[in-house]
Amino acid sequence: MAKVASITVNPFQENTYVIYDNSGECIVIDPGVSNTAEQHMLEGIIHELALRPVALINTHCHIDHILGNKFVADRYSISLGIHREDEKMLIAATDRSMNFGIAYDPSPLPAYYLEHGQTLSFGESELEVRFVPGHAPGHIVLIDHSAQWVIAGDTLFKQSIGRTDLPFGDFGTLEQAIRTQLYTLPDAYVVWPGHGPHTTIGDEKRSNPFVRP
């Protein structure tokens, strides 16, 4: 059963996740660390828990979720995995960082692609990959059915959903994806979002004002 550790970083207040289990292996998800102090925060979690990173994953490739990709890949000698449909977002990130005036050390390209229905294994844990587009064209979520949680990226938030007014965003696509891929999970599952506090599937089905079940 995997456990979740997180830090909130960069000007967008993005949640960076470290997923780990009793084996000591871990996966770094959406490292948004944007400066030396934030890099040290991430290193501190990994060091204090005596973890060994084995994979780097992006739920999607908007700039706030990938600022630390190169740092993590170089620091821990691990490769990047994303959904194929978001590679164009990864490549365009340099221009996006200039638009926001944010320093960005370009991410490595993905070494492999993650697909809907795939099982991502590490240590003693297994994560199900689900394709949930609409906020970004290649957005995925990662689900631990044993621990009953989902790393949701920028799909479903507490009382909100991911923006769909960005390039390649589409509300109808995201709405349908949330209903079919997230609201079909049991109500008790915890939702760990890309921004803001965690919530549960049940709470959002009952009261999310943007997507009703």
C-alpha positions as CSV (number, residue, x, y, z in Angstrom):
1,M,0.0,0.0,0.0
2,A,1.5,3.3,-1.1
3,K,1.6,6.4,1.0
4,V,1.5,10.1,-0.1
5,A,3.8,12.9,0.8
6,S,3.6,16.4,-0.7
7,I,4.9,19.9,-0.8
8,T,3.3,23.0,-2.2
9,V,5.6,25.1,-4.4
10,N,6.2,27.8,-7.1
11,P,4.1,30.9,-7.8
12,F,1.1,28.7,-8.9
13,Q,1.0,26.9,-5.5
14,E,1.3,23.6,-7.2
15,N,1.3,20.3,-5.2
16,T,4.3,18.1,-5.9
17,Y,3.9,14.5,-4.8
18,V,6.2,11.7,-3.6
19,I,4.5,8.3,-3.6
20,Y,6.3,5.6,-1.6
21,D,5.8,2.3,0.3
22,N,7.6,0.1,2.7
23,S,10.1,-1.1,0.1
24,G,11.8,2.4,0.2
25,E,11.1,3.0,-3.5
26,C,9.2,6.1,-4.5
27,I,7.8,7.9,-7.5
28,V,8.0,11.7,-7.9
29,I,4.9,13.1,-9.5
30,D,4.6,16.6,-11.0
31,P,7.7,18.2,-9.5
32,G,6.9,21.9,-9.6
33,V,10.0,23.0,-7.7
34,S,11.2,26.3,-9.1
35,N,14.2,27.4,-7.1
36,T,16.9,26.0,-4.9
37,A,14.9,26.3,-1.7
38,E,12.1,24.3,-3.1
39,Q,14.5,21.7,-4.5
40,H,15.9,21.3,-1.0
41,M,12.4,20.8,0.3
42,L,11.8,17.9,-2.1
43,E,15.2,16.4,-1.4
44,G,14.5,16.7,2.4
45,I,11.3,14.6,2.1
46,I,13.1,11.9,0.1
47,H,16.1,11.9,2.5
48,E,14.1,11.9,5.7
49,L,12.0,9.0,4.6
50,A,15.1,7.2,3.3
51,L,13.6,6.8,-0.2
52,R,15.0,5.8,-3.5
53,P,13.2,7.5,-6.5
54,V,12.7,5.0,-9.4
55,A,10.4,7.1,-11.7
56,L,9.4,10.6,-12.6
57,I,5.8,11.0,-13.8
58,N,3.8,14.0,-15.1
59,T,0.0,13.9,-14.9
60,H,0.2,16.6,-17.6
61,C,2.8,19.0,-18.9
62,H,1.6,22.5,-18.0
63,I,4.6,24.6,-16.9
64,D,3.7,24.7,-13.2
65,H,3.9,20.9,-13.0
66,I,7.2,20.4,-14.8
67,L,9.5,23.1,-13.5
68,G,11.5,20.6,-11.6
69,N,11.6,17.8,-14.1
70,K,15.2,18.3,-15.1
71,F,16.3,18.7,-11.5
72,V,14.6,15.5,-10.4
73,A,15.8,13.5,-13.5
74,D,19.4,14.6,-13.1
75,R,19.5,14.4,-9.3
76,Y,18.2,10.9,-9.1
77,S,19.1,9.5,-12.5
78,I,15.5,8.6,-13.4
79,S,13.5,8.9,-16.6
80,L,10.3,10.7,-17.4
81,G,6.9,9.1,-18.2
82,I,3.9,11.0,-19.6
83,H,0.9,10.4,-21.8
84,R,1.8,10.7,-25.5
85,E,-0.8,13.3,-26.2
86,D,0.9,15.8,-23.8
87,E,4.3,15.7,-25.4
88,K,3.4,18.8,-27.4
89,M,2.7,20.6,-24.2
90,L,6.1,19.6,-22.8
91,I,7.9,20.8,-25.9
92,A,6.0,24.1,-25.8
93,A,6.8,24.7,-22.2
94,T,9.8,26.9,-22.9
95,D,7.6,29.5,-24.6
96,R,5.1,29.2,-21.9
97,S,7.7,29.9,-19.2
98,M,8.8,33.0,-21.1
99,N,5.2,34.2,-21.2
100,F,4.9,33.9,-17.5
101,G,8.4,35.3,-16.8
102,I,9.4,32.1,-15.0
103,A,12.9,30.6,-15.1
104,Y,12.7,27.1,-16.6
105,D,15.4,24.6,-17.1
106,P,13.9,22.5,-20.0
107,S,12.6,19.1,-19.1
108,P,14.1,16.0,-20.6
109,L,11.8,14.3,-23.2
110,P,9.8,11.3,-22.0
111,A,11.6,7.9,-22.1
112,Y,8.3,6.1,-22.2
113,Y,4.5,6.8,-22.5
114,L,1.8,5.9,-20.1
115,E,-1.6,4.6,-21.4
116,H,-5.1,4.3,-20.1
117,G,-5.6,1.1,-18.2
118,Q,-1.9,0.5,-17.7
119,T,-0.6,-0.6,-14.3
120,L,2.4,1.3,-13.1
121,S,4.4,-0.9,-10.6
122,F,7.1,0.1,-8.1
123,G,8.2,-1.5,-4.9
124,E,5.3,-3.3,-3.4
125,S,2.7,-1.0,-5.0
126,E,0.6,-0.8,-8.2
127,L,-1.0,2.3,-9.6
128,E,-3.7,2.3,-12.3
129,V,-3.3,4.8,-15.0
130,R,-6.5,6.5,-16.3
131,F,-6.8,9.0,-19.2
132,V,-8.7,12.1,-18.1
133,P,-8.3,14.7,-20.8
134,G,-10.0,18.1,-21.0
135,H,-7.7,20.3,-18.9
136,A,-4.8,19.1,-21.0
137,P,-4.9,16.8,-24.0
138,G,-2.8,14.0,-22.4
139,H,-3.9,14.3,-18.8
140,I,-3.7,11.1,-16.7
141,V,-4.5,10.3,-13.1
142,L,-2.9,7.6,-11.0
143,I,-5.0,5.4,-8.7
144,D,-4.0,3.2,-5.8
145,H,-7.0,0.9,-5.2
146,S,-5.4,-0.7,-2.2
147,A,-4.8,2.6,-0.4
148,Q,-8.0,4.1,-1.9
149,W,-6.7,7.4,-3.3
150,V,-6.1,9.1,-6.6
151,I,-3.4,11.5,-7.7
152,A,-5.7,13.7,-9.8
153,G,-3.5,16.5,-11.2
154,D,-5.6,19.3,-12.5
155,T,-8.8,17.4,-13.1
156,L,-10.8,17.4,-9.9
157,F,-10.3,19.9,-7.0
158,K,-12.1,20.5,-3.8
159,Q,-15.3,22.2,-5.0
160,S,-13.7,22.9,-8.4
161,I,-12.3,21.4,-11.5
162,G,-9.3,22.1,-13.8
163,R,-9.4,25.1,-16.1
164,T,-10.5,24.5,-19.6
165,D,-9.8,27.9,-21.1
166,L,-6.1,27.1,-21.7
167,P,-4.8,25.8,-25.1
168,F,-6.2,22.4,-25.9
169,G,-8.7,22.6,-23.0
170,D,-12.3,21.6,-23.4
171,F,-15.0,21.7,-20.7
172,G,-17.2,19.0,-22.2
173,T,-14.3,16.6,-22.5
174,L,-13.2,17.2,-18.9
175,E,-16.8,16.9,-17.6
176,Q,-17.2,13.6,-19.3
177,A,-13.8,12.3,-18.2
178,I,-14.5,13.2,-14.6
179,R,-17.9,11.5,-14.7
180,T,-16.6,8.3,-16.3
181,Q,-13.1,8.0,-14.8
182,L,-13.3,9.6,-11.4
183,Y,-16.9,9.6,-10.2
184,T,-17.0,5.9,-10.9
185,L,-14.5,5.3,-8.1
186,P,-15.9,4.5,-4.6
187,D,-16.9,7.6,-2.6
188,A,-14.3,7.0,0.1
189,Y,-11.4,7.4,-2.3
190,V,-9.2,10.4,-1.4
191,V,-8.5,12.9,-4.2
192,W,-5.0,14.4,-4.1
193,P,-5.2,17.4,-6.5
194,G,-2.6,19.5,-8.3
195,H,-3.6,22.6,-6.3
196,G,-5.3,23.1,-3.0
197,P,-6.5,20.7,-0.3
198,H,-7.4,17.1,-0.7
199,T,-11.0,16.0,-0.9
200,T,-12.9,12.7,-1.5
201,I,-14.8,11.4,-4.5
202,G,-18.0,11.3,-2.4
203,D,-17.7,14.9,-1.3
204,E,-17.3,16.1,-4.9
205,K,-20.1,14.0,-6.3
206,R,-22.4,15.5,-3.6
207,S,-21.3,19.1,-3.8
208,N,-19.0,20.0,-6.7
209,P,-20.7,22.9,-8.5
210,F,-19.1,22.2,-11.9
211,V,-19.6,18.5,-12.5
212,R,-22.6,16.7,-11.1
213,P,-22.7,12.9,-11.1
